[in-house]
């Protein structure tokens, strides 16, 4: 309950000292953010894409467990090695994309 009251107080701006903090944020944004807003935008996009590549690699781990470790149903040939090979290639690509986007983010944000 106390947390909810703090949030409401923050939204209503009841604290007079908070005005100083927001004005400082505005000043920093206008002095340092506006001239570099394109680079900041590129850095944010690279961060989102790196996070998406990381999430995709987690999905691929699930695919490895379901398709490669747990035996498939059916009476055909054993497709586990093919599944593991294809998922392995996807995993290498996902980590390559994640590394490239993380590197790009680091270059643009610093």
BALUM-87720 format. One line per field, with one value per residue (C-alpha): residue number from 0; residue in three letters; x, y, z. Coordinates in steps of 0.5 Angstrom, whole numbers. Layout:
num	NUM ...
residu	ALA ...
X	X ...
Y	Y ...
Z	Z ...
***
This chain:
num	0 1 2 3 4 5 6 7 8 9 10 11 12 13 14 15 16 17 18 19 20 21 22 23 24 25 26 27 28 29 30 31 32 33 34 35 36 37 38 39 40 41 42 43 44 45 46 47 48 49 50 51 52 53 54 55 56 57 58 59 60 61 62 63 64 65 66 67 68 69 70 71 72 73 74 75 76 77 78 79 80 81 82 83 84 85 86 87 88 89 90 91 92 93 94 95 96 97 98 99 100 101 102 103 104 105 106 107 108 109
residu	UNK UNK UNK UNK UNK UNK UNK UNK UNK UNK UNK UNK UNK UNK UNK UNK UNK UNK UNK UNK UNK UNK UNK UNK UNK UNK UNK UNK UNK UNK UNK UNK UNK UNK UNK UNK UNK UNK UNK UNK UNK UNK UNK UNK UNK UNK UNK UNK UNK UNK UNK UNK UNK UNK UNK UNK UNK UNK UNK UNK UNK UNK UNK UNK UNK UNK UNK UNK UNK UNK UNK UNK UNK UNK UNK UNK UNK UNK UNK UNK UNK UNK UNK UNK UNK UNK UNK UNK UNK UNK UNK UNK UNK UNK UNK UNK UNK UNK UNK UNK UNK UNK UNK UNK UNK UNK UNK UNK UNK UNK
X	0 6 9 2 2 9 8 2 6 11 6 3 9 8 15 18 25 23 22 30 31 27 29 36 34 32 38 42 38 38 45 48 42 39 46 47 39 41 46 42 37 41 44 37 35 42 40 33 36 41 36 32 38 39 31 32 38 34 28 33 36 28 28 35 32 25 28 35 35 28 27 22 16 15 18 22 30 33 32 35 42 39 35 41 45 40 39 46 47 41 44 51 48 44 50 53 48 48 55 55 49 52 58 54 51 57 60 54 53 60
Y	0 5 3 5 12 13 12 17 22 21 22 28 31 33 33 40 37 33 39 40 33 33 40 37 31 36 40 34 31 38 39 32 28 32 33 25 23 19 15 14 11 7 4 3 -1 -5 -7 -9 -14 -16 -18 -21 -26 -28 -30 -34 -38 -40 -42 -46 -50 -52 -54 -58 -62 -63 -65 -68 -71 -74 -79 -77 -81 -85 -91 -87 -86 -83 -75 -73 -72 -67 -63 -62 -60 -55 -52 -52 -48 -43 -43 -41 -35 -33 -32 -28 -24 -22 -21 -16 -12 -12 -9 -4 -2 -1 3 7 8 10
Z	0 2 -5 -9 -5 -7 -14 -14 -10 -16 -21 -18 -17 -9 -7 -9 -9 -15 -19 -19 -21 -27 -29 -29 -33 -38 -38 -39 -45 -48 -48 -49 -52 -57 -61 -61 -62 -68 -65 -59 -63 -67 -60 -57 -64 -63 -56 -58 -63 -59 -54 -59 -61 -54 -53 -60 -58 -51 -56 -60 -54 -53 -60 -59 -53 -56 -63 -61 -54 -54 -59 -64 -65 -72 -75 -80 -80 -74 -76 -70 -73 -78 -73 -69 -75 -77 -70 -69 -75 -73 -66 -69 -73 -67 -63 -69 -69 -62 -62 -68 -65 -58 -61 -65 -59 -55 -61 -61 -54 -52
***
